[in-house]
């Protein structure tokens, strides 16, 4: 039986611990930005791709929006459903592979935060399938807001130094083994503790993208306006011009 991909194994039993990681603590500020981009129009239907434990979907629902969350991990979705139930919210959380979504022209907005699927896939073609399926799920003139890894960062800076500065005791840690300049893939060992307190080590690889690649990929899918900024956890802003110091980039596209 073939081994399941690392990104599925990682999230099999990691919901509660995931919610404690430092990179998940910026939800309020990130939702502030999303609301501004939506013009505070609560009539817009939102698709949250790679919603994980539902932190953005739940916060946006609190603010009056209608959100559908999809994720590949049933375990993460179960955590999301538990959190939503605790808040007495009825949110549609569905288990789908973002490379093969069942929606067509249904949503006004798609969000994909904190590497929600893209760019974790094994091949560039698989990553592109995610963008294709999100695009297919959107109505004409819809918005697509997402973050992804900034390929400019590892050219100038150490990935290991960045992660070391962000680690906290008991949280996940990442050790980059190789960053391949030909493929822009970082091959790393991710160490994390699951919700039962068991430590795991996974061999992972993630694709970093440079801004011109993202612009080209989105243009091929019919997006006409593509703006890219530096993504700072909890502090998304159009005033943050993307630089080589930004580990992630924030993309705002309109069809």
Secondary structure, DSSP 4 states (H G I P E B T S, - for coil): -PPPPHHHHHTTT-HHHHTTSGGGTTHHHHHHHHHHHTTT-TTSEEEEET-TT-HHHHHHHHTT-EEEEEES-HHHHHHHHHHHHHTT---EEEE--TTS---SS-EEEEEE-SSSSTT-SSSHHHHHHHHHHHHHHEEEEEEEEEEEEBTTHHHHS-HHHHHHHH--TTS-EEEEEEEETTTTEEEEEEEEE-TTS-EEEEEEEEE-B-HHHHHHHHHHTT--EEEEEEE-TT---TTSB--TT-SEEEEEEE-
